[in-house]
Amino acid sequence: MKNNEQILKAVENNIREYRQIRGFTQEELAFKSDLHRTYIGAVERVEKNITVLSLSKISAALEVETSKLLDGIDS
């Protein structure tokens, strides 16, 4: 079972990967997801424990299923 930091790191990696695939900056993702730029940065640096609501907003902005952002947390 993964610890909390490993789970957050997996989610962070997925968010960053999809953000880069879409060609978004952190600022663009923040705007599209109606979240603050510093929050997106903190999530990507594993400084914030992302909420389910924020995860849903980010997945909608990235146009991916929320479950895709959770890939790798079960291993």
Buried (B, 14 or more C-beta within 10 A) or exposed (E): EEEEEEBBBBBBBBBBBBBEEBEBEBEBBBBBBEBEBEBBBBBBEBEBEBEEEBBEBBBBBBEBEBEEBBBBBEE
